[in-house]
């Protein structure tokens, strides 16, 4: 009832701000040292369950970051220069604390979402308004399973990447299964939850996701970055079970100077 009242009387933009304040207040009751979140830098005695099918210790109680975002944050810090040199960055469906860090690091950071007030600009990933070769880096985390025309979205990511640019893409994966499950007869949230594991997915990617990204001249690399951490660190930082956390590095080859 409270949620319905808030939706009717407060804009989405301010509801997001109120949610952030609630998270910070909530964390007081979870202060401890059992878990640590790289996104906000806070430690907690436990993380919170999250998901249509609840995952234990998934969400940081302070910033609400999830496993995939924490692992991606580690990767970006340790393996890229995305936080240095004012890089041009496009971030789809931006995750809160990661978006905040990237925006601080670069004046050329743009967040984008299909919904108004969820990001800097409203954009449809299937049909972007940006010029060709616009961005050094693109972050697209758990988006492609939700868009009707996945091929168009992948082509658009490639188009707006600069030559030599990289996109970091994650998705929900049906581990151990090669072929993506995609049946347009599956329409209702209940059916999607049953067959895809989440009630708003349009497909459940298998290990062929690598091949689906492998378009034109793109260079694709699958990265299991959790393997860089010990078992104890994976638990402490809550880095997931690889179903959402494998990182696909999608590169646009640099131009070759034939001069």
MISEGU-306476 format. One record per residue (C-alpha): residue in three letters; x, y, z. Coordinates in pm, whole numbers, padded with zeros to 5 digits, always signed. Example, Ala and Ser with C-alpha at 12.3 -4.5 7.8 and 13.67 -1.06 7.14 Angstrom:
// MISEGU-306476
ala+01230-00450+00780;ser+01367-00106+00714;
This chain:
// MISEGU-306476
unk+00000+00000+00000;unk+00285+00239+00090;unk+00455+00165-00243;unk+00133+00239-00432;unk+00092+00572-00252;unk+00453+00670-00328;unk+00416+00581-00698;unk+00103+00796-00728;unk+00241+01100-00549;unk+00620+01107-00599;unk+00812+01103-00929;unk+01044+00814-01009;unk+01346+01043-00981;unk+01270+01129-00619;unk+01161+00776-00533;unk+01510+00662-00635;unk+01664+00921-00402;unk+01437+00812-00116;unk+01531+00450-00182;unk+01898+00541-00150;unk+01835+00713+00184;unk+01645+00408+00305;unk+01936+00179+00211;unk+02179+00394+00410;unk+01953+00389+00714;unk+01897+00014+00676;unk+02270-00057+00681;unk+02295+00057+01044;unk+02126-00269+01142;unk+02375-00478+00943;unk+02709-00327+01047;unk+02973-00598+01082;unk+03275-00757+00915;unk+03151-01082+00762;unk+03096-00934+00414;unk+03251-00643+00224;unk+03120-00443-00072;unk+03372-00288-00311;unk+03103-00067-00466;unk+03036+00139-00154;unk+03331+00030+00062;unk+03106-00078+00350;unk+03135-00398+00550;unk+02834-00582+00690;unk+02755-00880+00907;unk+02540-01015+00622;unk+02415-00929+00275;unk+02047-00951+00184;unk+01862-01210-00026;unk+01759-01099-00374;unk+01591-01227-00690;unk+01271-01391-00813;unk+01432-01710-00687;unk+01604-01574-00377;unk+01984-01582-00373;unk+02138-01568-00026;unk+02376-01283+00059;unk+02323-01117-00279;unk+02252-00748-00213;unk+02468-00509-00013;unk+02243-00354+00256;unk+02407-00012+00212;unk+02412+00041-00167;unk+02204-00257-00286;unk+02475-00364-00532;unk+02453-00724-00654;unk+02713-00992-00717;unk+02765-00914-01085;unk+02822-00544-01017;unk+03076-00606-00743;unk+03274-00846-00960;unk+03258-00613-01261;unk+03377-00328-01040;unk+03682-00530-00939;unk+03753-00613-01303;unk+03725-00253-01419;unk+03959-00129-01146;unk+04221-00399-01186;unk+04218-00473-01560;unk+04120-00151-01741;unk+04194+00222-01749;unk+03825+00314-01756;unk+03860+00531-01444;unk+04155+00727-01585;unk+04191+00992-01851;unk+03832+01111-01895;unk+03723+00819-02115;unk+03398+00837-02313;unk+03167+00583-02145;unk+02815+00465-02220;unk+02646+00275-01937;unk+02314+00099-01999;unk+02066+00047-01712;unk+02320+00199-01473;unk+02394+00031-01141;unk+02391+00301-00870;unk+02731+00306-00700;unk+02922+00198-01012;unk+02754+00475-01210;unk+02845+00727-00941;unk+03214+00626-00955;unk+03227+00638-01334;unk+03056+00978-01346;unk+03312+01119-01101;unk+03600+00980-01308;unk+03485+01111-01646;unk+03305+01416-01780;unk+03227+01204-02086;unk+03021+00948-01896;unk+02662+00894-02012;unk+02411+00659-01852;unk+02117+00542-02062;unk+01791+00360-02001;unk+01465+00299-02183;unk+01278+00450-01886;unk+01272+00821-01810;unk+01450+00930-01487;unk+01644+00602-01458;unk+01954+00748-01627;unk+02104+01061-01785;unk+01932+01003-02118;unk+01647+00794-02257;unk+01776+00554-02521;unk+01657+00233-02683;unk+01959+00004-02707;unk+01808-00143-03026;unk+01818+00196-03199;unk+02065+00441-03046;unk+02084+00807-03144;unk+02461+00838-03090;unk+02704+00879-03380;unk+02921+00594-03500;unk+03249+00547-03310;unk+03144+00752-03007;unk+03259+00559-02698;unk+03580+00415-02557;unk+03387+00189-02323;unk+03034+00054-02297;unk+02885-00129-01998;unk+02580-00345-02064;unk+02503-00562-01763;unk+02210-00805-01776;unk+02026-00608-02047;unk+02035-00821-02363;unk+01808-01090-02220;unk+01533-00829-02188;unk+01528-00664-02533;unk+01304-00790-02815;unk+01565-00755-03092;unk+01891-00877-02945;unk+02076-00875-03279;unk+01989-00509-03337;unk+02112-00422-02987;unk+02445-00599-03039;unk+02492-00427-03376;unk+02423-00090-03215;unk+02678-00153-02940;unk+02936-00235-03208;unk+02842+00070-03416;unk+02883+00328-03140;unk+03206+00179-03002;unk+03521+00356-03114;unk+03776+00153-03306;unk+03977-00018-03033;unk+03691+00033-02787;unk+03552-00230-02553;unk+03209-00324-02422;unk+03168-00526-02102;unk+02855-00738-02127;unk+02692-00973-01877;unk+02372-01173-01894;unk+02178-01439-01704;unk+02324-01773-01814;unk+02183-02124-01816;unk+02515-02284-01723;unk+02595-02622-01874;unk+02346-02571-02159;unk+02471-02462-02501;unk+02160-02334-02679;unk+01971-02025-02565;unk+01606-02090-02475;unk+01391-01842-02666;unk+01026-01920-02726;unk+00790-01638-02816;unk+00496-01847-02696;unk+00624-01784-02345;unk+00445-01459-02270;unk+00336-01420-01908;unk+00559-01334-01611;unk+00467-01669-01457;unk+00575-01859-01768;unk+00897-01659-01797;unk+00982-01730-01435;unk+00920-02101-01492;unk+01123-02137-01813;unk+01375-01851-01793;unk+01427-01815-01417;unk+01322-01447-01409;unk+00978-01306-01475;unk+01084-01033-01721;unk+01339-01215-01939;unk+01263-01271-02307;unk+01528-01543-02344;unk+01748-01758-02122;unk+02098-01747-02264;unk+02303-02063-02292;unk+02673-02095-02358;unk+02605-01996-02719;unk+02586-01637-02589;unk+02953-01608-02687;unk+02862-01698-03047;unk+02562-01462-03048;unk+02800-01175-02968;unk+03051-01283-03231;unk+02931-01057-03512;unk+03118-00901-03805;unk+03473-00819-03697;unk+03404-00813-03323;unk+03655-00977-03092;unk+03485-01157-02802;unk+03646-01291-02485;unk+03468-01473-02201;unk+03617-01384-01861;unk+03559-01568-01534;unk+03705-01301-01310;unk+03591-01471-00990;unk+03876-01720-01053;unk+04117-01441-00954;unk+03989-01462-00597;unk+04018-01731-00333;unk+03713-01925-00219;unk+03711-01722+00102;unk+03728-01394-00091;unk+03446-01500-00322;unk+03231-01557-00013;unk+03338-01238+00170;unk+03280-01015-00133;unk+02979-01223-00247;unk+03085-01253-00612;unk+02813-01495-00724;unk+02798-01840-00881;unk+02882-01744-01243;unk+02517-01747-01357;unk+02521-01366-01388;unk+02885-01283-01331;unk+03077-01406-01636;unk+03206-01100-01821;unk+03204-01095-02200;unk+03458-00846-02332;unk+03332-00731-02673;unk+03598-00540-02867;unk+03592-00337-03184;unk+03924-00387-03364;unk+04149-00080-03400;unk+04186+00078-03741;unk+04483-00047-03939;unk+04706+00223-04076;unk+04811+00110-04425;unk+05018+00416-04489;
